[in-house]
Amino acid sequence: MQNAHDEFLNARFFAGLDGLRCLSIVAVVAYHVAGSHHGLVGRGYLGVSLFFAISGFLITTLLLRERDKAGHISLRGFFARRALRIFPLYYTVLGLYAVLVFFSEKDATVRGDFFANLPAFLTYTSNWFVPPAADKRVIFYFAWSLATEEQFYLLWPLVMSLSRRTWTPVLFMGGLLAVALGAPWAVSAGYLDPSQLGGRMLTSVSASICLGCLAAHLTHSPKGFAWVSPVLGQAWSVPVMAVLLAGAVVWPEAPNWLISLVMTALVVATCIRPEQPLAPVLGHSWVRYVGTVSYGIYLLHMLALNVVRRAMPGQGAAVYFVLTLAVSVLVATLSHRYFESQFLKLKGRFDWRERPQHVPESHLPRVPQPAAREPGALVGAGAEA
């Protein structure tokens, strides 16, 4: 058991997570193409929850390992790396949306709403200030998930860095999990109004992110790993968790907490048992590649869908899905290779996780970007630890 834990702690890359990202982004694209009334595809929005579970687990794992190696967590380095990974493409795409909406949107109400919501999009607060509207289009509404992620990136490292005791972040995240689980009940019981700002803030807390963070603390601990490994560290663990997740997704009455729990278990099993029956699928080069560029796919797929619909009107959902996914992958590939990569090259300048704390930074050689890339906002920034 100790050897298995050591292998987990020393792993520099969780290859299966890019595969899970691929499955997640495919589900999200299918959902946005077909809508919520197409059976199983209508549950594709749950792909975002899987992204959240991955992010919570992976970010916390990175922070815990940095603290162990360097003796502290460099907030300056973390925020700089996150900014270089997330902001360039996000603000470029948002700017593109602004230009397109200004010049081509014919619905004056929709156009006005977009520019009224622009401050929230610019500040990653759209999950608080841009409520969904069933009776009209809300352009760039999908950014709510990116806002949720960015708020997590801002708050969680601060909590971990400033905590003097190892159990303080666990208690904090446990409290957030209680909020995430209790807020929907409070809304249904009439105690919380989701149309008000306070209600939207409380209901925007993600149970999947919370569970991912708590799972990372559990597996980082030798005792916790010894407790988890017999269940999630077996050869059959990943296939069983995948089947359970499929069952939970198919079951319309499945509670969100159960889906988030199974998703988190799948993420953990994929990381602590890389050799398992689904490894050839999750580790396939094309599957992993789509997961690698899934951040770009997420930001660009609605633009791709609109282009496909205008170019080929009157086609079925299946045709639109295939073409939208293909165009999204192509554009995300070009973005990653010729645009995002220019900023990713700078991340190594802000990575001090491998440097001894007592050596002055000026006396150290420049640390290159690790072979295992740091995860991005929700999707497609690698699955490294």
MOSUL-V272133 format. One record per helix or strand of 2 or more residues. SS is the DSSP state (hx for helix, st for strand). FROM is the first residue (numbers start at 0). LEN is the number of residues. If there is no record, write none. Layout:
ss: [SS:SS]
from: [FROM:FROM]
len: [LEN:LEN]
This chain:
ss: [hx:hx:hx:hx:hx:hx:hx:hx:hx:hx:hx:hx:hx:hx:hx:hx:hx:hx:hx]
from: [1:14:38:74:107:125:142:165:196:206:221:236:255:278:284:293:316:346:360]
len: [9:20:32:30:15:4:20:23:7:14:11:14:17:4:8:18:28:4:3]
